[in-house]
Amino acid sequence: MAAVRQADATWAGDLPTGKGTVTATSSGAFNALATTWASRIESADGRTSPEELLGAAHASCFSMAFGNELAKRGFPPERLAVSASVTLDMTDAGRRVISSALTVSGRVPGIDAATFAEIAEIAKNGCPISNALKGNVVLSVEPTLES
């Protein structure tokens, strides 16, 4: 069965001086988060951006996928901490999201660093958000196994 989730956005004004909001409609997890063009290309100043929200989605998706892949192989994680840095840059085709760089550190009993890194790559390639980005955005993962 397909899962459908909805977010809604508003915008008023032109791009440089306008402002908007974004709301997690399905879950109600956040309501009317402020967005501006400046929050995308300059300082966030307490406002979010589509790139930050994409990073949140990618980090969350990857953490679930990695935890699942580790557990399937007999290494259930005690803790995974994931960050996704999404880069918006000017290209010949205009502004584009060009990369999503994942970093993950984890406490996983009984695993070695090489296996941890190998499974991180598998999770990066299998996570649904990675698959949505694949072919359009450079994806990377930098794993660190905590002792």
C-alpha positions in Angstrom: 0.0 0.0 0.0 1.3 3.4 -0.9 2.0 5.9 1.9 1.2 9.5 1.1 2.3 12.4 3.2 1.5 16.1 2.6 3.3 19.3 3.3 1.9 22.7 2.3 3.6 25.9 1.5 2.6 29.5 1.1 4.5 32.4 -0.6 3.9 36.1 -0.9 6.0 38.6 -2.9 8.9 38.5 -5.3 11.8 36.1 -4.8 14.4 38.5 -3.2 12.0 40.2 -0.7 9.1 37.8 -0.4 8.4 35.3 2.4 6.6 32.1 2.9 5.8 29.3 5.3 5.9 25.5 5.1 3.7 23.2 7.2 3.8 19.4 7.8 0.1 18.9 7.0 0.0 15.1 7.4 1.7 14.8 10.8 1.3 18.3 12.3 4.9 18.0 13.4 5.6 21.6 12.4 3.4 24.5 11.4 4.1 27.6 9.4 7.9 27.4 9.5 9.2 30.6 7.9 11.1 30.5 4.6 12.7 33.3 2.5 15.1 33.4 -0.4 17.8 34.8 2.0 17.4 31.7 4.2 18.3 29.6 1.2 21.4 31.5 0.0 22.5 33.7 2.9 21.9 33.4 6.6 19.1 31.2 7.9 18.3 33.6 10.8 15.7 31.2 12.3 14.1 30.4 9.0 14.2 27.1 7.2 14.7 26.3 3.5 13.8 23.6 1.0 17.4 22.4 1.2 17.3 22.1 5.0 14.1 20.2 4.8 15.5 17.9 2.1 18.5 17.3 4.4 16.2 16.5 7.3 14.3 14.0 5.0 17.6 12.4 3.8 19.1 12.1 7.3 16.0 10.6 8.7 15.5 8.2 5.8 19.1 7.1 5.9 19.1 6.6 9.6 16.2 4.2 9.3 17.7 2.4 6.3 21.1 2.0 8.0 19.6 0.8 11.3 17.5 -1.8 9.3 20.5 -3.0 7.3 22.7 -3.3 10.4 20.0 -5.2 12.3 19.3 -7.6 9.3 23.0 -8.5 9.5 23.0 -9.2 13.2 24.3 -5.8 14.3 21.4 -3.8 15.8 22.7 -0.3 16.5 22.7 1.2 20.0 22.8 4.6 18.5 23.2 6.3 15.1 23.7 10.0 14.7 23.2 11.2 11.1 23.7 14.6 9.4 22.9 15.5 5.8 24.5 18.6 4.3 22.6 19.6 1.2 24.3 22.0 -1.2 22.5 24.5 -3.4 24.8 26.0 -6.0 24.7 27.9 -9.3 25.4 25.7 -12.3 25.3 26.4 -16.0 21.6 25.3 -15.9 20.8 27.7 -13.0 20.6 27.1 -9.3 20.5 23.4 -8.5 20.8 21.1 -5.5 24.1 19.5 -6.4 24.9 17.2 -3.4 23.7 15.6 -0.2 26.6 14.6 2.0 25.6 12.2 4.8 27.8 11.8 7.9 27.0 9.1 10.4 28.6 8.0 13.6 27.3 5.0 15.5 27.7 2.8 18.4 27.2 -0.8 17.1 28.3 -3.7 19.3 30.3 -6.4 17.6 31.0 -4.8 14.2 34.3 -3.6 12.7 34.8 -0.3 11.0 35.1 -1.8 7.5 31.8 -3.7 7.8 30.1 -0.6 9.3 31.3 1.5 6.3 30.2 -1.2 3.8 26.7 -1.4 5.3 26.5 2.4 5.3 27.1 2.5 1.5 24.4 -0.2 1.1 21.9 1.9 3.1 22.9 5.1 1.3 22.1 3.4 -2.0 18.9 1.8 -0.8 17.2 4.6 1.2 14.1 5.9 -0.7 15.2 9.5 -0.4 18.6 8.6 -1.9 16.8 6.9 -4.7 14.7 10.0 -5.3 17.9 12.0 -5.6 20.0 9.5 -7.4 21.1 10.6 -10.9 20.4 14.3 -10.1 22.5 14.9 -7.0 25.9 13.7 -5.9 25.4 11.4 -2.9 28.0 10.5 -0.3 28.3 9.0 3.1 31.1 9.3 5.7 30.7 6.7 8.4 32.5 6.7 11.8 32.2 3.8 14.1 32.3 4.9 17.8 34.3 2.7 20.2 
